[in-house]
Amino acid sequence: MSLDPTRLAPMANAIRALSMDAVQAAKSGHPGMPMGMADVAAVLWSKYLKFDPTAPDWADRDRFVLSAGHGSMLLYSLLHLSGYDRPTMDDIANFRQLGSPCAGHPENFLLDGVESTTGPLGQGLAMAVGMAIAERHLNAEFGDDLVDHRTWVVAGDGCLMEGINHEAIGIAGHLKLGRMIVLWDDNAITIDGSTDLSTSEDIRARYDATGWHTVTCDGHDPEDIQRAIDEALADERPSLVACRTVIGKGAPNKEGSSAVHGAPLGPEEVAAAREELGWNAPAFEVPEDVLSDWRATGERGRAVHAEWGTRLEASERKAEFVRRMAGDLPAGDKAQQAFAEWLGQDHTVATRKASEMALEVLVPLLPEMVGGSADLTGSNNTKTKAMQALTADDYSGRYLYYGIREFGMAAAMNGMALHGGVIPYGGTFLIFSDYCRNAVRLSALQQVRAIYVFTHDSIGLGEDGPTHQPVEQVMSLRLIPNLNVFRPADVIETAECWQLALAQKGTPSVLALSRQNLPQLRHDGDMLSAKGAYRLRAASGERKVVLIATGSEVEVACATAEALEADGIGTDVVSMPCMELFAEQDESYRNDLLPADALKVSIEAGSTLGWERYTGTDGLQIGLDRFGASAPAGDLFAKFGFTAEAIVPQIKARLGR
Amino acid sequence: MSLDPTRLAPMANAIRALSMDAVQAAKSGHPGMPMGMADVAAVLWSKYLKFDPTAPDWADRDRFVLSAGHGSMLLYSLLHLSGYDRPTMDDIANFRQLGSPCAGHPENFLLDGVESTTGPLGQGLAMAVGMAIAERHLNAEFGDDLVDHRTWVVAGDGCLMEGINHEAIGIAGHLKLGRMIVLWDDNAITIDGSTDLSTSEDIRARYDATGWHTVTCDGHDPEDIQRAIDEALADERPSLVACRTVIGKGAPNKEGSSAVHGAPLGPEEVAAAREELGWNAPAFEVPEDVLSDWRATGERGRAVHAEWGTRLEASERKAEFVRRMAGDLPAGDKAQQAFAEWLGQDHTVATRKASEMALEVLVPLLPEMVGGSADLTGSNNTKTKAMQALTADDYSGRYLYYGIREFGMAAAMNGMALHGGVIPYGGTFLIFSDYCRNAVRLSALQQVRAIYVFTHDSIGLGEDGPTHQPVEQVMSLRLIPNLNVFRPADVIETAECWQLALAQKGTPSVLALSRQNLPQLRHDGDMLSAKGAYRLRAASGERKVVLIATGSEVEVACATAEALEADGIGTDVVSMPCMELFAEQDESYRNDLLPADALKVSIEAGSTLGWERYTGTDGLQIGLDRFGASAPAGDLFAKFGFTAEAIVPQIKARLGR
């Protein structure tokens, strides 16, 4: 459809009306942003966005990310008006109520057309960077015929103030992701009031300095918006379009103030806005002619989609493309064969090295794997020999040098996984999971297959000291719902955990890996890690003690068991590489492994709180509830009691021997 | 001392020699940065830095923060050479060994002169912003005579790439912290290789855009370094001095490459560097003339310190200044009296509101309290009516509008607390503790009194939905060593928890506070929260059940107890506002509260993992191990089973009734 400002105004007002009415009905929500950005959204939807509301999962659609997720009514309005099945008008009328897919913030798992869960500020924009990376990467592999779309972002002042913004635009600028366009809702208002309260930054100059193209427009003038977007499209760099807007535009007594950001307008102001906007329709009704113009915005994409479908049918790469976008792994399991051979060998390696060995097998077999590290490539062992860098000059590469940007990396990984066609993995030190923790949480909430390679997973990293030694990180990651935290004990478990992580389409994984060498403890058994925990070593006589350990402490548990057995105390060793998978096993398996009549002892070089679930309060929890220290790893394990010599007497005392 | 380049070169080489020798002896560490920045450090120490090695805690000393903490040998060298008691040469020779205060990364609690623990990149610079804020604030209160110093930072490329850098310099630029100078080790090398691998940013332009003064110098030319620093000192804005350096300068075959960043040079290269530098002294020896020049750098400050001491003695504000810098609270406890009156009243308020009420009492009594919020002032209830903003125009204000910068805020709070004279508190939503988690960890590791006001502490926040609803946050914060996590149940406990947080000089605190209203449950008792947990309500007959709850779920526990008692099941309610303080109580208190012969049930709207410590595995853990949903709070509490109706049957079933 052509850009007719006289028809765009009522279209934008439809967004304003739905937004203020839904927020009013819910008695909570954020009317300011949808009302402020309604004109920009109407232009984008009418003229630029490539989408087909009847096929929300069309692989070559443009991605639209509402980074300022509190303005969710903007997105719900757009989806409804342009003809998606959901949300229905009922859904919108039930905004923020139990059961409505119109949640307070957009949730990708509740509605088609919501490309990502947003609300934690800055992360939507950072995920969009990942989407734009995935687009260029798949374009390099599958060509313009199949992959040729843009990534659009609506971001607010908050998104631009958050630290992750710096990391995200640094990546995008460096990789010259010119098909990414950020529409900044430049309204100079935050929750606390004017942006003058807290910032003096020249944002355009900062983006310019970071390799972006920038342009400003009047966010309430359709022709000026169009001019700015056209300029952005013409530039090879990623673009920031500063849309000068009035927050809550249309609410005559409140617009332009922070009062309209996050609270209902109130019935009087809603009525006044109707008058101001010339909007006579009742709440949750849209006049037929306006709705018809909106529905037309979806028509354009339908034809483009059909043409694309024809090209896909004709493509030699169709099957592979469809497989990858569906997130299915290739048929046949050649990796398993390679790993099975390791059982007969003997590898004393750090699990980070074991992970690299696993990647050398997996990466060639799974072309969808795209790896990277936040500037710790050699330490995280994330790069296989054959991997080439993904760069601005060559998007076909499969390895990303993310720079010292843990949060930006994790969010980009989420974006890649959400885009589809790619399985992202990325590395940093486990301690710096703290830096990207909320992105890991969003992996879990969004149900995406992002795989975190977190190495240097305990005091075992040694000399770098307490700032770098995880203590509470493993247990605290276990607390995040829908996240599998793997802490493998040796080369065999590491390979198994990689396979388990790759097999989970809707669950992200953390691999917590050692810096230090660990002996190979397993020489038989097939995928024993799949049950989360298993008996690695059985008591020779009557079982008195069960040692439960993870990662590098399984070796310690084996030494402890040997010493106890030498004293005639029958001792099992249970390796528990994944607490979450163990919790899913049936009761008989769990009770067989951790029987009521044995003394149960957990050994993990981290927080003990939580281990009582498996040891009982009458068991022992050997762990570390203080910060570490700087010294060689062996000295630290001795100092903090992670040796058979230190553990055996505690167990004997508990047994009264 | 005057700047004599011919004498500065050996001084810088002393740093290089100590650094490469210590790393070589430890067989681990980072020689590249100390060798690269040795010339800059020698100029700074000789000509600019105000310090007195005999009085490391002199309140008006310049603060020097090594944000690139991996280059710790730079700092240890400087402290030793300039005449601090520690580190001794033995300490340095034992770099990174158990018991040496020369840890892998600098630890403020191990050595005087180490102003902050650094290593987690970006945070040193961000803490320095807090120090510079504290300096200007105290200057506004105590005048130039007592407070008039600078904050210097050495930062690397990593510090500048991290997202927190954006937040920190945004705060500093906005507040025009002109007495802060960042010496950027601009060596164009990161661990993975050249910075070209991951960034294309024009860093000076970005700093310019953020309100900073910037200047470049040759980091190996003392006169050019001096020119740049002099320019920085003359400018009113905070300054970034880009020091063009060669990483590992002096190691002839390895300098300028990432190989020299984080590994020993090796004996041959150490020998080659000795030759290159003309450094003939054996390892861990410094020629007398060089040492003498270094010791002279400490002399300058001694005289300045003495003059300052005279001014302090003459000051009317001496007692108050000394008290505040010592971190002692004012004598007398007037707050207690005000809070005692609340027992006789009845306040049904959200605990975030109760916190505001407590602040209205405390803030006037404690002039050292400096509050703020990351753009959620009205939601966190962190600002009292009388508080004025701390701004570039008026540093005497006691309230900071941090902007949407959670991580930057938390790090600045650490810096303020480390500076001394100020007790910082700051607010955001509890969910965004994820954004600043590593700074909270550094509060704990550094043993500072930073107080985090984390509101909207559960699904009880309602409509904003799962992105904003904490589930795992409370328990995961409890895992951080030396951090008190308070979750008060009502207005009385909130006041108590504030007092407990303020009383802990060496332990930071989190206050997890509700968005929703909660009834006042306590009408008697004095500071019962001090024991971490206490019996709020005793069973009327024989005790069968003990309910343990925190925060908003204590109300639910009381209703549950009432229903159970009505059925003749004797039930205690234990309120546990602080698990950490409870763990410190003696066994008899703990056993009395949580006796072995009762069914123990925890009720907390968050992760259950961990509660087995207090309920036993045969108890019940009522919690939430999934993400929340978007709906009004009441609907969510019902949906997720946090009602007496949902809990009573589970308890009866467990009791076999």
Interface residues (C-beta under 8 A of the other chain):
Chain A: A26 S28 G29 G69 H70 R96 Q97 L98 G99 S100 A103 G104 H105 E107 T117 T118 G119 P120 L121 D157 G158 M161 E162 G163 I164 N165 H166 E167 G170 I171 G173 H174 T190 I191 D192 G193 L197 S198 T199 S200 E201 D202 I203 A205 R206 D208 A209 T210 G211 S373 D375 L376 T377 G378 S379 A389 Y401 Y402 G403 I404 R405 E406 F407 G408 I431 F432 D434 Y435 R437 N438 R441 L442 A444 L445 G462 E463 D464 G465 P466 T467 H468 V471 E472 M475 S476 R478 L479 I480 P481 N482 S607 L609 G610 E612 R613 G616 T617 D625 R626 F627 A629 S630 A631 P632 D635 L636 K639
Chain B: A26 S28 G29 G69 H70 R96 Q97 L98 G99 S100 A103 G104 H105 E107 T117 T118 G119 P120 L121 D157 G158 M161 E162 G163 I164 N165 H166 E167 G170 I171 G173 H174 T190 I191 D192 G193 L197 S198 T199 S200 E201 D202 I203 A205 R206 D208 A209 T210 G211 S373 D375 L376 T377 G378 S379 A389 Y401 Y402 G403 I404 R405 E406 F407 G408 I431 F432 D434 Y435 R437 N438 R441 L442 A444 L445 G462 E463 D464 G465 P466 T467 H468 V471 E472 M475 S476 R478 L479 I480 P481 N482 S607 L609 G610 E612 R613 G616 T617 D625 R626 F627 A629 S630 A631 P632 D635 L636 K639
